[in-house]
Amino acid sequence: ERIARNKEADLDMEIQELTTKLREERNTSQQLEQQSNMYHAMYDALMESSTQAAAESERIAAELKQELRNAIEEKEAAVVDLKEDVARVNTILESVRNDHEERMQQMS
């Protein structure tokens, strides 16, 4: 009977040790799951932030391209205006030159 009680006590102790180990494993597992969830949430947040940053970059790039197109169109229009002004000045100069030549011929 004493041997049976000793074996029972040994088994009880072993059960307590295994129960303690099981609790520790569960705690560790829960902690790892919480960490995993936290890392997944961080990853999701980073992906969302990255997606938003990419969209903002695309919007800014499109805006800058449009501004550049507008500036180029303005410069091209200014060049056309300048060419027209040069043509008018050349016409005036030609007229003045012709008038001068006529006067010179009339004087001679």
Secondary structure, 3 states (H helix, E strand, C coil): CHHHHHHHHHHHHHHHHHHHHHHHHHHHHHHHHHHHHHHHHHHHHHHHHHHHHHHHHHHHHHHHHHHHHHHHHHHHHHHHHHHHHHHHHHHHHHHHHHHHHHHHHHHC
